[in-house]
């Protein structure tokens, strides 16, 4: 498996990584594939925009997002 770290990927590769992770391997952006928006969190792809932009790693975003729920 290829590294998904910012230093090892291009912006285009990061966009593809997020797209595949969010919408599955088919790549279809089905309206209800992700329940994030249904929970009032907004569109889930915006959550990972800092990764796409090369500002934060996926693990950092995931940790920040789950921190309020982990005790």
C-alpha positions as a Markdown table, in Angstrom:
| # | Residue | x | y | z |
|---|---|---|---|---|
| 1 | Unk | 0.0 | 0.0 | 0.0 |
| 2 | Unk | 1.3 | 3.4 | -1.0 |
| 3 | Unk | 1.7 | 6.0 | 1.8 |
| 4 | Unk | -1.1 | 8.5 | 2.1 |
| 5 | Unk | 1.0 | 11.1 | 4.0 |
| 6 | Unk | 0.9 | 14.6 | 2.6 |
| 7 | Unk | 4.7 | 14.5 | 1.9 |
| 8 | Unk | 4.2 | 11.4 | -0.2 |
| 9 | Unk | 1.2 | 12.5 | -2.3 |
| 10 | Unk | 0.1 | 15.1 | -4.7 |
| 11 | Unk | -3.0 | 17.2 | -4.3 |
| 12 | Unk | -4.7 | 15.1 | -7.0 |
| 13 | Unk | -3.8 | 11.9 | -5.2 |
| 14 | Unk | -5.2 | 13.3 | -2.0 |
| 15 | Unk | -8.4 | 14.2 | -3.7 |
| 16 | Unk | -8.7 | 10.7 | -5.0 |
| 17 | Unk | -7.9 | 9.2 | -1.6 |
| 18 | Unk | -10.7 | 11.2 | 0.0 |
| 19 | Unk | -13.1 | 10.5 | -2.8 |
| 20 | Unk | -12.6 | 6.8 | -2.7 |
| 21 | Unk | -12.7 | 6.7 | 1.1 |
| 22 | Unk | -16.0 | 8.7 | 1.3 |
| 23 | Unk | -17.8 | 7.3 | -1.7 |
| 24 | Unk | -16.4 | 3.8 | -1.9 |
| 25 | Unk | -14.5 | 2.2 | -4.7 |
| 26 | Unk | -17.3 | 2.8 | -7.2 |
| 27 | Unk | -16.7 | 6.6 | -6.9 |
| 28 | Unk | -20.3 | 7.4 | -7.2 |
| 29 | Unk | -21.4 | 10.3 | -5.0 |
| 30 | Unk | -24.7 | 9.0 | -3.9 |
| 31 | Unk | -26.7 | 11.4 | -1.7 |
| 32 | Unk | -26.9 | 9.1 | 1.3 |
| 33 | Unk | -23.5 | 7.2 | 1.1 |
| 34 | Unk | -22.3 | 9.3 | 4.0 |
| 35 | Unk | -24.5 | 10.1 | 7.0 |
| 36 | Unk | -22.3 | 12.9 | 8.2 |
| 37 | Unk | -24.5 | 15.6 | 6.5 |
| 38 | Unk | -27.6 | 14.0 | 8.0 |
| 39 | Unk | -26.2 | 14.5 | 11.5 |
| 40 | Unk | -25.8 | 18.3 | 11.0 |
| 41 | Unk | -22.0 | 18.2 | 10.3 |
| 42 | Unk | -22.2 | 19.5 | 6.8 |
| 43 | Unk | -20.8 | 17.8 | 3.8 |
| 44 | Unk | -18.2 | 15.3 | 4.9 |
| 45 | Unk | -15.7 | 16.2 | 2.1 |
| 46 | Unk | -15.3 | 19.6 | 3.7 |
| 47 | Unk | -14.0 | 17.8 | 6.9 |
| 48 | Unk | -11.1 | 16.5 | 4.9 |
| 49 | Unk | -10.3 | 19.7 | 2.9 |
| 50 | Unk | -7.3 | 20.5 | 5.1 |
| 51 | Unk | -5.8 | 17.1 | 4.1 |
| 52 | Unk | -6.5 | 17.8 | 0.4 |
| 53 | Unk | -4.9 | 21.2 | 0.8 |
| 54 | Unk | -1.8 | 19.7 | 2.5 |
| 55 | Unk | -2.4 | 21.4 | 5.8 |
| 56 | Unk | -3.3 | 18.4 | 8.1 |
| 57 | Unk | -2.8 | 14.7 | 7.9 |
| 58 | Unk | -5.9 | 12.4 | 7.9 |
| 59 | Unk | -5.0 | 11.1 | 11.3 |
| 60 | Unk | -5.0 | 14.6 | 12.8 |
| 61 | Unk | -8.4 | 15.4 | 11.3 |
| 62 | Unk | -9.8 | 12.1 | 12.6 |
| 63 | Unk | -8.4 | 12.6 | 16.1 |
| 64 | Unk | -9.8 | 16.2 | 16.3 |
| 65 | Unk | -13.2 | 15.0 | 15.0 |
| 66 | Unk | -13.5 | 12.1 | 17.4 |
| 67 | Unk | -11.9 | 13.7 | 20.5 |
| 68 | Unk | -15.2 | 14.9 | 22.0 |
| 69 | Unk | -16.6 | 11.4 | 21.8 |
| 70 | Unk | -13.6 | 9.5 | 23.2 |
| 71 | Unk | -13.2 | 9.4 | 27.0 |
